[in-house]
Amino acid sequence: MDTARVFSRRELVAALGFTVLAIGIGAGSYRIGQTMTGGNRGGAAMSAAVAKPVVDGAALYAGTCAGCHGAAGGGGIGPALKETAGWSDAVFATAVLRGQDDQGRELSVVMPRFGQAGLDGGPPTAEQVTAIHAYVRGLK
């Protein structure tokens, strides 16, 4: 028994008609959309949402501070950081960026001036310094 089916002329004309109709509706809808949005001028623009990366104070401390101040902030080449936990963020930033303590005195020349040297491969940001200070405050 031969199961091959041959479409009738009527079925082929109907399929072709539906295809042309679908293309016409799609193209018409596109043109109407372009007209309504002014060719996407003033219309809704689509863009990907970009999340701001979270600054990791522990990682920054480990990469820039722990070598001198110790992994737990207990000191080593540099002093222990218990005192700095009580400093304001602004005073801490001055120490990290310009090498001055809470009294405005110059810190040791061994202490990098991260405002000039950079932090984590680039210019330091206030968020980075605040994240390091938050991490130092949490050290026991």
Secondary structure, 3 states (H helix, E strand, C coil): CCCCCCCCHHHHHHHHHHHHHHHHHHHHHHHHHHHHCCCCCCCCCCCCCCCCCCCCHHHHHHHHCHHHHCCCCCCCCCCCCCHHHHCCHHHHHHHHHHCECCCCCECCCCCCCHHHHCECCECCCHHHHHHHHHHHHHCC
